[in-house]
Amino acid sequence: MKKTDVLVIGAGPSGTIAAAIIKKAGYDVKIVEKLNFPRFVIGESLLPRCMEALEEAGFMEAVKGQGFQEKFGAKFVRDNKDVCDFNFSEKHSGTYDWTWQVPRADFDKTLSDECEKMGIEVKYDTEVIDVNIKEDESSVTTVKYLDGSTEDIEARFIVDGSGFGRVIPRLFGLEKESNLPTRETLFTHYVDKNRDTVAQEPNRITIYVYNANTWVWCIPFSNGNTSLGFVGFPEFFSTLTGTPEEKMKFLINSQDELRERFGDCDMVFEPRVLKGWSATTEKFYGNGFVLTGNVTEFLDPMFSSGVTLASVSAQNAAHLVIKKLQGETIDWETDYMQPCMQGVNVFRTFVMGWYDGDLHTIFFSKNQNPEMRKQICSVLAGYVWDDSNPFVKNHTKQVRTLANFLRQTQPSLLPA
Ligand SMILES: Cc1cc2nc3c(=O)[nH]c(=O)nc-3n(C[C@H](O)[C@H](O)[C@H](O)COP(=O)(O)OP(=O)(O)OC[C@H]3O[C@@H](n4cnc5c(N)ncnc54)[C@H](O)[C@@H]3O)c2cc1C
């Protein structure tokens, strides 16, 4: 039977970052990945906080070498006239004030190639189908290859970074319903030939408000393509007719700014649909394993928090796995689950605040408090563990109070 110190399930950002940090501490690590890379995955706009994880994993130079689109901020646009543009350099705290926008197939392949260069075995086309944890917390994981044959791998510890595959939660019955309602997206990549002429800066994500419950992401890449996706309730999409391409064209043409930019552009692939992505798990750890990234909890694409939460959870998990392998006793609840939940909960407040309108009120207010802007900017940059930031420490209260204050005291300053 094959043996390793740590078996990592999934070669996405959370799996590769955890694997690299553990490998650098001198342990034998193997990654098993269900698909062959490069593979498409959605989640293309990063946040500055994930750069610290990429750095610790030793991936920075390789990623820089790919020439991905640099991202310096996030812009929110309503009715083509209300614009709220956050530049990460104005943020309250945190190290990085830039990051990248990446076609994930290339980005994830870069990270997994770096793992291989570090001596980590990355086995593609290898699907985990069973995990058995023994009394001493070591485990036997059964993987299945493309030809249908299976093999067992013995490990001292498992990191489950299987994303929407949710391997261990599914096998161990740990899945829990999210408190967010089901939403859907229709998205594609466009050949963005009008990018320069219609003066859209490529160096930030732009979020367009389409209607009260529907929004659009616009994420330009350095290869000249731009990712565009509509997000809303399934009922909204069910009113549209035709092929995915026809639905996308209809949506683009129904909004002036999008029509001007993308109306005559080619799509790189037929628009795809995803829905019901919000998911969570009872516990992010257990005897012999830790969950990282999307397997822990995934909220919503609004605010692009996914890869950052995945990267930071992987970083934290890796530190604890190293201590565990060194024989220390780990308080997973305090040292892992709670920090993970803090990050998730700050973003949950922002996601809910966007959908209930509080953040529309705050972002599109014409009278913004400069200090609070900086604090909000830090959250948008992914620095959601800094308790010196009131929008982190008391996130729910701050967002609600500020929105109410603006509504009550300055109605004339708010856009109609
Ligand atoms: C519509 C939408 C838009 C999004 N936009 C953004 C965005 O702009 N920015 C952002 O940061 N995030 C975004 N996200 C979230 C982002 O996609 C994820 O948070 C991120 O990919 C999580 O990384 P991960 O490493 O946890 O998982 P993944 O990147 O999903 O990697 C998991 C890997 O595990 C493999 N795997 C699965 N099952 C098995 C198995 N049984 N055996 C072996 N391997 C397995 C998979 O093949 C996959 O390669 C978006 C999500 C959605 C749904």
PDBQT file of the ligand as one rigid body, heavy atoms in Angstrom, charges set to zero:
ROOT
HETATM    1  C1  LIG A 501     -20.586  31.479  -9.511  1.00  0.00    +0.000 C 
HETATM    2  C2  LIG A 501     -19.344  31.531  -8.696  1.00  0.00    +0.000 A 
HETATM    3  C3  LIG A 501     -18.446  32.581  -8.853  1.00  0.00    +0.000 A 
HETATM    4  C4  LIG A 501     -17.300  32.667  -8.056  1.00  0.00    +0.000 A 
HETATM    5  N1  LIG A 501     -16.454  33.734  -8.183  1.00  0.00    +0.000 NA
HETATM    6  C5  LIG A 501     -15.394  33.842  -7.366  1.00  0.00    +0.000 A 
HETATM    7  C6  LIG A 501     -14.483  34.943  -7.482  1.00  0.00    +0.000 A 
HETATM    8  O1  LIG A 501     -14.635  35.834  -8.300  1.00  0.00    +0.000 OA
HETATM    9  N2  LIG A 501     -13.423  34.979  -6.624  1.00  0.00    +0.000 N 
HETATM   10  C7  LIG A 501     -13.204  34.004  -5.701  1.00  0.00    +0.000 A 
HETATM   11  O2  LIG A 501     -12.236  34.096  -4.932  1.00  0.00    +0.000 OA
HETATM   12  N3  LIG A 501     -14.010  32.924  -5.606  1.00  0.00    +0.000 NA
HETATM   13  C8  LIG A 501     -15.096  32.824  -6.403  1.00  0.00    +0.000 A 
HETATM   14  N4  LIG A 501     -15.891  31.728  -6.322  1.00  0.00    +0.000 N 
HETATM   15  C9  LIG A 501     -15.547  30.667  -5.363  1.00  0.00    +0.000 C 
HETATM   16  C10 LIG A 501     -14.402  29.759  -5.846  1.00  0.00    +0.000 C 
HETATM   17  O3  LIG A 501     -14.836  29.068  -6.994  1.00  0.00    +0.000 OA
HETATM   18  C11 LIG A 501     -14.047  28.760  -4.755  1.00  0.00    +0.000 C 
HETATM   19  O4  LIG A 501     -14.175  29.360  -3.497  1.00  0.00    +0.000 OA
HETATM   20  C12 LIG A 501     -12.628  28.220  -4.870  1.00  0.00    +0.000 C 
HETATM   21  O5  LIG A 501     -12.432  27.593  -6.110  1.00  0.00    +0.000 OA
HETATM   22  C13 LIG A 501     -12.367  27.249  -3.729  1.00  0.00    +0.000 C 
HETATM   23  O6  LIG A 501     -11.111  26.649  -3.870  1.00  0.00    +0.000 OA
HETATM   24  P1  LIG A 501     -10.867  25.177  -3.298  1.00  0.00    +0.000 P 
HETATM   25  O7  LIG A 501      -9.432  24.917  -3.425  1.00  0.00    +0.000 OA
HETATM   26  O8  LIG A 501     -11.507  25.045  -1.973  1.00  0.00    +0.000 OA
HETATM   27  O9  LIG A 501     -11.732  24.238  -4.275  1.00  0.00    +0.000 OA
HETATM   28  P2  LIG A 501     -11.643  24.023  -5.854  1.00  0.00    +0.000 P 
HETATM   29  O10 LIG A 501     -10.960  25.133  -6.515  1.00  0.00    +0.000 OA
HETATM   30  O11 LIG A 501     -13.034  23.727  -6.290  1.00  0.00    +0.000 OA
HETATM   31  O12 LIG A 501     -10.752  22.722  -6.006  1.00  0.00    +0.000 OA
HETATM   32  C14 LIG A 501     -11.204  21.477  -5.539  1.00  0.00    +0.000 C 
HETATM   33  C15 LIG A 501     -10.595  20.359  -6.352  1.00  0.00    +0.000 C 
HETATM   34  O13 LIG A 501     -10.942  19.108  -5.756  1.00  0.00    +0.000 OA
HETATM   35  C16 LIG A 501     -11.173  18.166  -6.790  1.00  0.00    +0.000 C 
HETATM   36  N5  LIG A 501     -12.022  17.074  -6.285  1.00  0.00    +0.000 N 
HETATM   37  C17 LIG A 501     -13.361  17.106  -6.083  1.00  0.00    +0.000 A 
HETATM   38  N6  LIG A 501     -13.792  15.897  -5.682  1.00  0.00    +0.000 NA
HETATM   39  C18 LIG A 501     -12.710  15.088  -5.628  1.00  0.00    +0.000 A 
HETATM   40  C19 LIG A 501     -12.510  13.714  -5.300  1.00  0.00    +0.000 A 
HETATM   41  N7  LIG A 501     -13.537  12.910  -4.959  1.00  0.00    +0.000 N 
HETATM   42  N8  LIG A 501     -11.261  13.198  -5.352  1.00  0.00    +0.000 NA
HETATM   43  C20 LIG A 501     -10.201  14.000  -5.717  1.00  0.00    +0.000 A 
HETATM   44  N9  LIG A 501     -10.341  15.300  -6.058  1.00  0.00    +0.000 NA
HETATM   45  C21 LIG A 501     -11.576  15.844  -5.998  1.00  0.00    +0.000 A 
HETATM   46  C22 LIG A 501     -11.851  18.987  -7.874  1.00  0.00    +0.000 C 
HETATM   47  O14 LIG A 501     -11.730  18.373  -9.137  1.00  0.00    +0.000 OA
HETATM   48  C23 LIG A 501     -11.109  20.312  -7.783  1.00  0.00    +0.000 C 
HETATM   49  O15 LIG A 501     -10.048  20.421  -8.709  1.00  0.00    +0.000 OA
HETATM   50  C24 LIG A 501     -17.041  31.637  -7.114  1.00  0.00    +0.000 A 
HETATM   51  C25 LIG A 501     -17.921  30.564  -6.967  1.00  0.00    +0.000 A 
HETATM   52  C26 LIG A 501     -19.073  30.512  -7.734  1.00  0.00    +0.000 A 
HETATM   53  C27 LIG A 501     -20.021  29.362  -7.552  1.00  0.00    +0.000 C 
ENDROOT
TORSDOF 0
